[in-house]
């Protein structure tokens, strides 16, 4: 048992280092970053196991967990949600809408209507959508819009909706993929704010035991490794564009990777993660059956005060859950 404990503890220790290692150098090892929540939970179980047996072996996993305490708080926020009402608050929502269920993954013919009603009820000021497609049943009135679509049979891509006027917009193209990043500059009062919508390369993992059982581990590892390398090159293209931005910014998106990854660390930089600033609980954003996983983010410039954050994990209209941050520009 202690031998197994040692292996799991060393795997977690190695995973702590992965945000500092470019996937192009060690793509296969980088896959460990996806398993950090599971590795933490298993190590916590080992601590409890040895504690109940009153064995000093508990110190191995305990020490590893303490070394990565900041990762533990990124996995689960123990504090209560921050919720400060202010008339200057800006409500920013991010939502991977999964093509508004066009292929009926969810056996509900009212998904589009339900999404429209949900968004209208929450009335965000800015909405960032991934896997978006124009749909006549999705009614989003009162918003300015910028969308970037591709594809022949089914036009889809990314979109940003804003209640504030859009004065500039554009797309950052990622080669050899359907993914990309888009941006808009919106005007609120005397301020211009840059809003990015980033959708990095998908890992194409089906979140069910049945789907995973049909795939060999060799093929799965090869595909994820390739996706990680693409994510790195895409993040580098995005960061080059971001470095020339003259405005205070908000970065939304589906990174298809976790807070323990290289691409998250690079994109976040010195920005605030709105979940870490004001959220609570696991904050899971993807409906993965085996352990909580957070791959959708709203990052904000330090010029913003994060006054609230919510994960709508009861809204099951996509394989992702919508998230919303409440922020005020100081």
C-alpha positions as CSV (number, residue, x, y, z in Angstrom):
1,X,0.0,0.0,0.0
2,X,2.8,2.4,0.8
3,X,4.5,1.6,-2.5
4,X,1.3,2.6,-4.3
5,X,1.1,5.7,-2.1
6,X,4.7,6.6,-3.1
7,X,4.0,6.3,-6.8
8,X,0.8,8.5,-6.5
9,X,2.7,11.1,-4.4
10,X,5.6,11.3,-6.8
11,X,3.2,11.7,-9.8
12,X,1.5,14.6,-8.0
13,X,4.9,16.2,-7.2
14,X,5.8,15.9,-10.9
15,X,2.5,17.4,-11.9
16,X,3.3,20.5,-9.8
17,X,6.2,21.3,-12.1
18,X,4.3,20.9,-15.4
19,X,3.0,24.5,-15.6
20,X,6.6,25.5,-16.1
21,X,7.4,23.0,-18.7
22,X,6.4,23.7,-22.4
23,X,4.4,20.7,-23.8
24,X,6.6,20.7,-26.9
25,X,9.4,19.5,-24.7
26,X,7.6,16.8,-22.7
27,X,4.1,16.4,-24.2
28,X,3.4,12.9,-22.8
29,X,4.4,13.9,-19.3
30,X,2.2,17.0,-19.6
31,X,-0.9,14.8,-19.7
32,X,-0.4,14.5,-15.9
33,X,-1.7,18.0,-15.5
34,X,-5.2,16.7,-16.4
35,X,-5.1,14.3,-13.5
36,X,-4.1,16.7,-10.7
37,X,-7.6,16.8,-9.2
38,X,-7.7,13.0,-9.1
39,X,-4.1,12.7,-7.7
40,X,-4.9,15.2,-5.0
41,X,-8.0,13.4,-4.0
42,X,-6.2,10.0,-3.9
43,X,-3.4,11.5,-1.8
44,X,-5.9,13.0,0.6
45,X,-7.4,9.5,0.9
46,X,-4.0,8.1,1.7
47,X,-3.4,10.7,4.4
48,X,-6.8,9.6,6.0
49,X,-5.9,5.9,5.6
50,X,-2.6,6.2,7.4
51,X,-4.0,8.5,10.0
52,X,-6.7,6.0,10.9
53,X,-4.0,3.4,11.2
54,X,-1.8,5.8,13.2
55,X,1.1,5.3,10.9
56,X,3.8,7.8,10.1
57,X,3.5,6.9,6.4
58,X,0.9,9.6,6.3
59,X,3.6,12.3,6.2
60,X,4.6,11.4,2.6
61,X,1.2,12.5,1.0
62,X,0.7,15.2,3.6
63,X,4.0,16.8,2.7
64,X,3.3,16.6,-1.0
65,X,-0.1,18.2,-0.5
66,X,1.4,21.0,1.7
67,X,4.0,21.7,-1.0
68,X,1.2,22.2,-3.5
69,X,-1.2,24.0,-1.2
70,X,-1.9,26.7,-3.9
71,X,-3.0,23.9,-6.3
72,X,-5.3,22.5,-3.6
73,X,-7.0,25.9,-3.2
74,X,-7.3,26.1,-7.0
75,X,-9.1,22.8,-7.0
76,X,-11.5,23.7,-4.2
77,X,-12.3,27.1,-2.7
78,X,-13.2,26.7,1.0
79,X,-14.4,30.3,1.5
80,X,-17.9,31.4,0.7
81,X,-18.7,33.1,-2.6
82,X,-18.0,36.8,-2.7
83,X,-21.1,38.7,-3.9
84,X,-20.9,42.5,-3.8
85,X,-23.7,44.5,-5.4
86,X,-22.6,47.7,-7.1
87,X,-24.3,49.7,-9.8
88,X,-21.0,49.9,-11.6
89,X,-20.6,46.1,-11.8
90,X,-20.1,44.5,-15.2
91,X,-21.5,40.9,-15.6
92,X,-19.4,38.8,-17.8
93,X,-20.5,35.3,-18.8
94,X,-18.6,32.6,-20.6
95,X,-20.4,29.6,-22.1
96,X,-19.4,26.8,-24.5
97,X,-22.8,26.3,-26.0
98,X,-21.9,23.1,-28.0
99,X,-23.6,24.3,-31.2
100,X,-26.9,24.8,-29.4
101,X,-27.3,21.0,-29.4
102,X,-27.8,20.9,-33.1
103,X,-26.9,17.2,-33.2
104,X,-29.2,16.4,-30.3
105,X,-26.6,15.1,-27.8
106,X,-29.1,16.1,-25.2
107,X,-32.5,14.6,-25.8
108,X,-34.4,17.8,-25.4
109,X,-35.8,19.7,-28.3
110,X,-36.1,22.9,-26.2
111,X,-32.4,23.4,-25.5
112,X,-32.1,26.5,-27.6
113,X,-35.2,28.1,-26.0
114,X,-33.9,27.1,-22.5
115,X,-30.5,28.7,-23.2
116,X,-32.2,31.9,-24.4
117,X,-34.4,32.0,-21.3
118,X,-31.4,31.3,-19.0
119,X,-29.3,34.1,-20.5
120,X,-32.2,36.5,-20.4
121,X,-32.8,35.7,-16.8
122,X,-29.2,36.3,-15.8
123,X,-28.9,39.4,-18.1
124,X,-25.1,39.5,-18.5
125,X,-23.5,42.6,-19.9
126,X,-21.0,40.6,-22.0
127,X,-21.3,37.0,-23.2
128,X,-18.4,35.0,-24.6
129,X,-19.5,31.9,-26.5
130,X,-17.5,29.0,-27.9
131,X,-18.8,26.4,-30.4
132,X,-21.3,29.0,-31.4
133,X,-23.5,28.9,-34.5
134,X,-26.3,31.3,-35.6
135,X,-29.6,29.8,-34.6
136,X,-33.0,31.4,-35.2
137,X,-34.4,29.9,-32.1
138,X,-31.8,31.6,-29.9
139,X,-33.0,35.1,-29.2
140,X,-30.4,37.5,-27.8
141,X,-32.0,40.9,-28.2
142,X,-30.3,44.2,-27.0
143,X,-26.8,43.1,-27.7
144,X,-24.1,44.2,-30.1
145,X,-22.4,41.1,-31.6
146,X,-19.1,40.0,-33.2
147,X,-18.8,36.5,-34.5
148,X,-16.2,34.6,-36.4
149,X,-17.5,31.5,-38.2
150,X,-15.9,28.8,-40.4
151,X,-17.0,25.6,-42.0
152,X,-19.1,24.7,-45.0
153,X,-22.1,22.6,-44.0
154,X,-22.4,23.9,-40.5
155,X,-21.1,27.5,-40.0
156,X,-19.7,27.7,-36.4
157,X,-17.1,29.4,-34.3
158,X,-16.8,31.9,-31.5
159,X,-18.9,34.9,-30.7
160,X,-19.0,37.8,-28.2
161,X,-22.2,39.7,-27.3
162,X,-22.0,43.1,-25.6
163,X,-24.6,45.5,-24.2
164,X,-21.8,48.1,-24.6
165,X,-21.0,49.5,-28.0
166,X,-18.3,47.5,-29.9
167,X,-15.8,50.0,-31.5
168,X,-13.3,47.4,-32.8
169,X,-13.1,43.7,-33.3
170,X,-11.0,41.0,-34.9
171,X,-9.9,37.4,-35.0
172,X,-6.6,35.7,-34.2
173,X,-6.4,32.7,-36.5
174,X,-4.8,29.4,-35.4
175,X,-3.4,27.5,-38.3
176,X,-4.6,23.9,-39.2
177,X,-7.5,23.9,-36.8
178,X,-11.1,25.0,-36.4
179,X,-10.2,26.8,-33.1
180,X,-9.3,30.5,-32.8
181,X,-9.5,33.5,-30.6
182,X,-11.5,36.7,-31.2
183,X,-11.7,40.0,-29.5
184,X,-13.8,43.1,-29.2
185,X,-13.1,46.6,-27.8
186,X,-16.2,47.9,-26.0
187,X,-16.9,51.3,-24.6
188,X,-18.3,51.7,-21.1
189,X,-18.5,55.4,-20.1
190,X,-15.1,56.9,-20.7
191,X,-13.3,53.5,-20.6
192,X,-12.5,51.2,-23.5
193,X,-12.2,47.5,-22.5
194,X,-10.7,44.7,-24.5
195,X,-12.6,41.4,-24.2
196,X,-11.0,38.2,-25.6
197,X,-12.7,34.9,-26.3
198,X,-10.1,32.1,-26.5
199,X,-10.9,28.6,-27.6
200,X,-7.8,26.4,-27.6
201,X,-7.4,23.0,-29.3
202,X,-9.9,20.4,-28.1
203,X,-8.6,17.2,-26.5
204,X,-11.7,15.4,-27.9
205,X,-12.3,13.3,-24.8
206,X,-15.8,11.9,-24.4
207,X,-16.7,12.3,-20.7
208,X,-18.3,8.8,-20.3
209,X,-16.8,5.5,-19.2
210,X,-18.3,3.7,-22.2
211,X,-16.6,6.1,-24.7
212,X,-13.2,5.9,-22.9
213,X,-13.4,2.1,-22.7
214,X,-13.5,1.9,-26.5
215,X,-10.2,3.7,-26.9
216,X,-6.8,2.3,-26.4
217,X,-4.6,4.1,-23.9
218,X,-1.8,4.5,-26.6
219,X,-4.2,6.3,-29.0
220,X,-5.6,8.4,-26.2
221,X,-2.1,9.5,-25.0
222,X,-1.0,10.2,-28.6
223,X,-4.0,12.4,-29.3
224,X,-3.8,14.4,-26.1
225,X,-0.1,14.9,-26.5
226,X,-0.6,16.3,-30.0
227,X,-3.4,18.6,-28.7
228,X,-1.2,19.9,-26.0
229,X,1.5,20.9,-28.5
230,X,-1.1,22.7,-30.6
231,X,-2.4,24.5,-27.5
232,X,1.1,25.8,-26.8
233,X,1.5,27.2,-30.3
234,X,-2.0,28.7,-30.2
235,X,-1.3,30.3,-26.8
236,X,1.9,31.8,-28.2
237,X,0.0,33.4,-31.1
238,X,-2.6,34.7,-28.7
239,X,0.0,36.1,-26.3
240,X,1.7,37.9,-29.1
241,X,-1.5,39.7,-29.9
242,X,-2.4,40.3,-26.3
243,X,1.0,42.0,-25.7
244,X,0.0,44.8,-28.1
245,X,-3.3,45.6,-26.4
246,X,-3.4,49.1,-25.0
247,X,-6.6,48.6,-22.9
248,X,-7.6,47.0,-19.7
249,X,-8.7,43.5,-20.6
250,X,-10.9,40.5,-19.7
251,X,-10.0,37.1,-21.1
252,X,-12.8,34.5,-21.4
253,X,-12.7,31.1,-22.9
254,X,-12.5,27.4,-23.1
255,X,-8.9,26.5,-22.8
256,X,-9.5,22.8,-23.0
257,X,-6.9,22.5,-20.2
258,X,-6.8,23.0,-16.4
259,X,-5.3,25.5,-14.0
260,X,-2.3,23.1,-13.6
261,X,-1.3,23.5,-17.3
262,X,1.4,25.4,-19.1
263,X,-1.1,27.2,-21.3
264,X,-3.2,28.4,-18.4
265,X,-0.2,29.8,-16.6
266,X,1.1,31.6,-19.7
267,X,-2.3,33.1,-20.6
268,X,-3.2,34.1,-17.1
269,X,0.1,35.8,-16.5
270,X,-0.5,38.5,-13.8
271,X,-4.3,38.6,-14.4
272,X,-6.9,37.6,-11.8
273,X,-8.7,34.3,-12.1
274,X,-12.3,35.3,-11.2
275,X,-13.1,31.9,-9.6
276,X,-10.0,32.1,-7.3
277,X,-11.0,35.7,-6.4
278,X,-14.7,35.2,-5.7
279,X,-15.8,31.6,-6.3
280,X,-16.3,28.7,-4.0
281,X,-16.5,24.9,-4.1
282,X,-14.9,22.9,-7.0
283,X,-16.0,25.3,-9.7
284,X,-16.2,22.6,-12.2
285,X,-17.1,23.8,-15.7
286,X,-17.0,20.6,-17.8
287,X,-19.4,17.7,-17.3
288,X,-16.7,15.0,-16.7
289,X,-18.1,12.0,-14.8
290,X,-15.0,10.9,-12.9
291,X,-13.7,14.0,-11.1
292,X,-14.4,17.8,-11.1
293,X,-12.5,19.7,-13.8
294,X,-12.3,23.4,-14.5
295,X,-11.3,24.3,-18.1
296,X,-13.4,27.4,-18.7
297,X,-12.2,30.7,-17.4
298,X,-12.9,34.4,-16.9
299,X,-9.6,36.2,-16.3
300,X,-9.5,40.0,-15.5
301,X,-7.0,42.8,-15.4
302,X,-5.9,43.9,-11.9
303,X,-7.7,47.2,-12.7
304,X,-10.9,45.3,-12.1
305,X,-12.3,44.4,-8.7
306,X,-13.9,41.0,-8.8
307,X,-17.2,41.3,-6.9
308,X,-18.7,37.9,-7.6
309,X,-18.4,34.6,-9.4
310,X,-20.8,31.8,-10.1
311,X,-20.7,28.4,-11.8
312,X,-24.1,27.3,-13.0
313,X,-23.6,23.6,-12.6
314,X,-27.3,23.0,-12.5
315,X,-27.7,24.2,-16.1
316,X,-27.2,21.0,-18.1
317,X,-27.8,22.4,-21.7
318,X,-24.3,21.6,-23.0
319,X,-21.3,19.5,-22.0
320,X,-20.0,22.7,-20.4
321,X,-21.5,24.7,-17.6
322,X,-21.9,28.5,-18.0
323,X,-19.9,30.7,-15.6
324,X,-20.3,34.3,-14.8
325,X,-18.1,36.9,-13.0
326,X,-19.2,40.2,-11.6
327,X,-16.5,42.9,-11.8
328,X,-16.1,46.6,-11.3
329,X,-13.5,48.7,-13.1
330,X,-11.6,50.8,-10.5
